[in-house]
Amino acid sequence: MIGDSIFDLNISGPVICIACSEDGNRIAVGDRNGTLTLVDKTGSVIWQKQIDEGIHGLAIIGNGSKVVCGGKDCKLRMFNSMGNVEWEQTIGKSIWSLSADPNGQHMAVGTGDSISMFTEGGLQLWEYPTNRAMVGTGISRNGTVVMGCGDEYLYCLDNEGNLKWEKQRSDSLWDVSVDNNSETIFIGGWDQKIHCLDLNGNDLWNLETGGYVRSVQPLENGGVIAGSHDNHIYHLSNSGQLLEKINTEGEITCICASKQLDIVVAGLANKICGFGIDTNAKPIINTPEQRPVEIPSITIEEESNEEYEPMFGVGMFDEPIPDTTGILSRDEPVIEQTSTPAYSSQVENTNYYNKIPRQNTGGEYREFASEVVKGDVKNYLRLGNSAWIEKRLERAAEHYKRATEIDPDEPRAWHNLAICNYHLALKRNPENIKGAVQSAYGALEIAKEKGGTDYKAPDKTLEYFASQLGLETE
């Protein structure tokens, strides 16, 4: 169903994090431009503050008397109800996530390489090294259980910072939370599912959505709400039954709810929207709709001129996408080989090409006959395109990399490899835009050099990267 919003408020930059007071009368919003905004439940702005850099962690203590935030400037700040800084603590490293316990006495802070516990007054109690950015943190009442997630890894700590357990999941995680009573854990991420775990990290249930799950929050009366890139808020019971599915008409980057559950607020690109939720909702029988992935039909002889839909939209991931237009005309013709070219030892050790089965075994290989001409760069570009459509970024990157080895002068191979590198970096850390651009820049420069003035795709991609970083292009 399409939800009727209670309010709709534009924000100065892409919304990264959001927090709601227990009574729902105060809502704090942090954006990528470093603006901290406090609004009431009607969407009216109470105050705004400009922080040095993007805000990535945010929490409201109690009924909104205090707001704590952290971000790229490596500082943790507490603001009072008037918007004045009550205290400021220099952490010395970027803050990627933040959560406060329901009693407001402790805060779990995720940094670029650790999980830390702080008191309400800004005193650090302990720090546990993770060696990866903690893009999601969760804390139970009184801080008895502290959770953190980054890449595919999930960490559970006690209130003294001792590791209870660490587990590697099947795909990248974006958020983790623990219910107030320390009974269940909720996680969301790249696999498009809302997961519920017990306190030992064992799976209890999961529900598949139609997009990447960016934000999860336990509810006071049991159950959980989650925001997905399929534009929907999911309201689930404590046993995983779907109670409501609200269409926000925008990709959700973060979500929060009041204790009474009279309002749910979602961050949607450059705005926030408040929605009502039915506290007496009954389970919906049908499972959520799944958006089918259409696989294009490509033969070995034909050029692929299809324009594919972007994998991501206006949320955490946006353009650019791989270039699927025809191969540029160049002086040197593409030479088709009937035998597999010699690979370097490095390639053999780092990819799977020496393990390609001869039969058609599914996946992107459904698109190709077993007699694929391994020396033709077009084939590897098509393989990469098919893997991209299936959202298999690691495999797509392997194909595009192989295309650069087969024909180092093909600009499209370098461009598409750059695109994959960019999205893979964001998959590992959805907030590190600068790092993702840096991971793509080298291959993109080669694409621009090889393509010359006739090849415009790198220019458009560079313009997009510049806009993400707030830069200007010539």
Secondary structure by P-SEA (a helix, b strand, c coil): cccccccccccccccccccccccccbbbbbcccbbbbbbcccccccccccccccccbbbbccccccccccccccbbbbbcccccccccccccbbbccccccccccbbbbbcccbbbbbcccccccccccccccccbbbbcccccbbbbbcccbbbbbccccccccccccccccccccccccccccccccccccbbbbccccccccccccccccccccccccccccccccccbbbbbccccccccccccccccccccccccccbbbbbcccccccccccccccccccccccbbbbbbbbcccccccccccccccccccccccccccccccccccbbbbcccccccaaaaacccccccccccccccccccccccccccaaaaaaaaaaaaaacaaaaaaaaaaaaaaaccccaaaaaaaaaaaaaaaaaacccaaaaaaaacaaaaaaaaaaacccccaaaaaaaaaaaaaccccc
